[in-house]
Amino acid sequence: MSNALKVTAPEGLPFVDFEREFDAPVSAVFAAHRDPALVAKWMGPDGYEADMTEWDFRSGGNWSYVHRDPEGNEYGFRGVFHTVRENEFAIQTFEFLGYPDAVSIESMRFEDLGGGRTRLSGHAVYPTLEARDGMVASGMETGMREGYDRLEALVTA
Amino acid sequence: MSNALKVTAPEGLPFVDFEREFDAPVSAVFAAHRDPALVAKWMGPDGYEADMTEWDFRSGGNWSYVHRDPEGNEYGFRGVFHTVRENEFAIQTFEFLGYPDAVSIESMRFEDLGGGRTRLSGHAVYPTLEARDGMVASGMETGMREGYDRLEALVTA
């Protein structure tokens, strides 16, 4: 698929970079990040349910949610939106409550490619190389791929 | 001075680590970070005035301030407190508005050394090596040293 997710974890640097294009306008991709009812539909691996405890997608706003896997195990996450610029850019902190205090920070760019297409690219920065490697080893890329595939389905429906 | 500031910027990693001890109890060092009227007295290089626009030192709270140098030049900063645990630990984002969107994340540990002494240690993570190097080149260490010397004077007064 031409819109395939690309994820890069550079050797020796505590970063994860990703890029994904969508056959949908930037306003739709952005709205799917802003509205918690939409976020709950696409974020995370297939088969998980999301309970969006808080989702205030604006500069200075807080967020938290709980993911429930098909066996009923729960995984909590929380963070803060440092910057949100509509249809353009966001920066947020990110913490998995099962690995507390290893908080990463991630920027996301929403880019209008014209023709009703959008490029979403992100740069996540971890407090240590080990935290980055642990996140990658946890199945991050699969969860992102499945989530963005569901996002694509949502915004092109 | 035995309480001297130690700053480390490791080669090839986008981190700045620091450590500083204080001849004051952890509750006093923590209070000097929580109370904006106290923060204004010690943060930043000597000779600067701070206008604390916002300082909500708790998990999810926002902060911003403007530093004014002796020539009247103004420098704005803002961020969000991701985590604050009293007398123990804090994580915050940090943005210099003159270099926008290069947002770092910093954890700070407040450690009770007994005998009315405290160790403060921090780990700051930048989105790129270049942003880290630019921050170090801007005189970060001098500003921190002068600031923590004023903090020491404040909490031992």
Boltz contact constraints between the chains, C-beta under 6 A:
constraints:
  - contact:
      token1: [A, 60]
      token2: [B, 62]
      max_distance: 6.0
  - contact:
      token1: [A, 62]
      token2: [B, 60]
      max_distance: 6.0
  - contact:
      token1: [A, 80]
      token2: [B, 80]
      max_distance: 6.0
  - contact:
      token1: [A, 80]
      token2: [B, 82]
      max_distance: 6.0
  - contact:
      token1: [A, 82]
      token2: [B, 80]
      max_distance: 6.0
  - contact:
      token1: [A, 82]
      token2: [B, 93]
      max_distance: 6.0
  - contact:
      token1: [A, 82]
      token2: [B, 103]
      max_distance: 6.0
  - contact:
      token1: [A, 91]
      token2: [B, 103]
      max_distance: 6.0
  - contact:
      token1: [A, 93]
      token2: [B, 82]
      max_distance: 6.0
  - contact:
      token1: [A, 103]
      token2: [B, 82]
      max_distance: 6.0
  - contact:
      token1: [A, 103]
      token2: [B, 91]
      max_distance: 6.0
  - contact:
      token1: [A, 105]
      token2: [B, 105]
      max_distance: 6.0
  - contact:
      token1: [A, 125]
      token2: [B, 125]
      max_distance: 6.0
  - contact:
      token1: [A, 125]
      token2: [B, 127]
      max_distance: 6.0
  - contact:
      token1: [A, 127]
      token2: [B, 125]
      max_distance: 6.0
